[in-house]
Amino acid sequence: MVDPSQIAAMIVEPIAGEGGYIVPPETFMQGLYEICRKQGILLIFDEIQTGFGRTGKMFAYEHLKYRPDIMTCAKGIANGLPLSAIIARRDLMEQWPAGAHGGTFGGNPLACAAAKKVIEILQGGSLDNANKMGSYLFAKLNALKSRYKSIGDVRGIGLMLGVEFIDGEGNANGNLVYAILDYCIGHGLILLPCGLHKHVIRFICATTVTKQEIDDGLAILEAALQTAGA
Ligand SMILES: Cc1ncc(COP(=O)(O)O)c(C=O)c1O
């Protein structure tokens, strides 16, 4: 049994979620990985927001050239039913004494059945759809960027896309985001902000989303941009 006080770990989101849908440069992630390997530090990826098909792959680490030692998963894993998971190297998982990893909701059969179905649906075409629809939405959002000067950046991977809003000086414009979100929710489109100044709108469509649904959503978004004077 390893002494837990002797274990060092670094935990990081492979793409910053609440932080503003920021995709780190590959060299940054590679650097982290190399530091961890050299120093004997466990690398943990928090894939709670990036996992389960969100980026067009099952997990965001698959866009990189290496694996983390440990991953955390939740959210899309059971399509809304309460479930989370830790996935790790076998030699690490074997450190748990029998029965040590328990909890009131652990192994909930209904949530596990939902997760099994989610995996089937993702592998049965929904991951491909996330890639296709992600590229479609990314192109459409970039087209909006070319028409609205308050859009500073469009970024993300797959169906994890964010649009950053700025003011005339190029600073974060959270007030504009709130005006846009207000209009959208009143017209049937729920969007969430993220970023340090809540100046980024994130698009986290279902991986089963259709082109028509994206077009309908974008029409509401564009009306909101016009109404808010973006
Ligand atoms: C990246 C990330 N990690 C962790 C959490 C928290 O997850 P949980 O509510 O399952 O503890 C969230 C949001 O809820 C998240 O976005």
The ligand as an SDF file (V2000), in Angstrom:
LIG
                    3D

 16 16  0  0  0  0  0  0  0  0999 V2000
  -14.8530   20.6460  -15.0220 C   0  0  0  0  0  0  0  0  0  0  0  0
  -15.7560   20.3980  -13.8290 C   0  0  0  0  0  0  0  0  0  0  0  0
  -15.2950   19.6540  -12.8110 N   0  0  0  0  0  0  0  0  0  0  0  0
  -16.0850   19.3980  -11.7430 C   0  0  0  0  0  0  0  0  0  0  0  0
  -17.3670   19.8870  -11.6660 C   0  0  0  0  0  0  0  0  0  0  0  0
  -18.1790   19.5120  -10.4770 C   0  0  0  0  0  0  0  0  0  0  0  0
  -18.6780   18.2470  -10.6850 O   0  0  0  0  0  0  0  0  0  0  0  0
  -19.6030   17.5260   -9.6010 P   0  0  0  0  0  0  0  0  0  0  0  0
  -20.8190   18.3750   -9.4590 O   0  0  0  0  0  0  0  0  0  0  0  0
  -19.9010   16.1860  -10.2110 O   0  0  0  0  0  0  0  0  0  0  0  0
  -18.7990   17.4470   -8.3650 O   0  0  0  0  0  0  0  0  0  0  0  0
  -17.8810   20.6810  -12.6920 C   0  0  0  0  0  0  0  0  0  0  0  0
  -19.2300   21.2520  -12.6860 C   0  0  0  0  0  0  0  0  0  0  0  0
  -20.1590   20.9000  -12.0340 O   0  0  0  0  0  0  0  0  0  0  0  0
  -17.0450   20.9350  -13.8170 C   0  0  0  0  0  0  0  0  0  0  0  0
  -17.4980   21.6670  -14.8530 O   0  0  0  0  0  0  0  0  0  0  0  0
  1  2  1  0
  2  3  1  0
  2 15  2  0
  3  4  2  0
  4  5  1  0
  5  6  1  0
  5 12  2  0
  6  7  1  0
  7  8  1  0
  8  9  2  0
  8 10  1  0
  8 11  1  0
 12 13  1  0
 12 15  1  0
 13 14  2  0
 15 16  1  0
M  END
$$$$
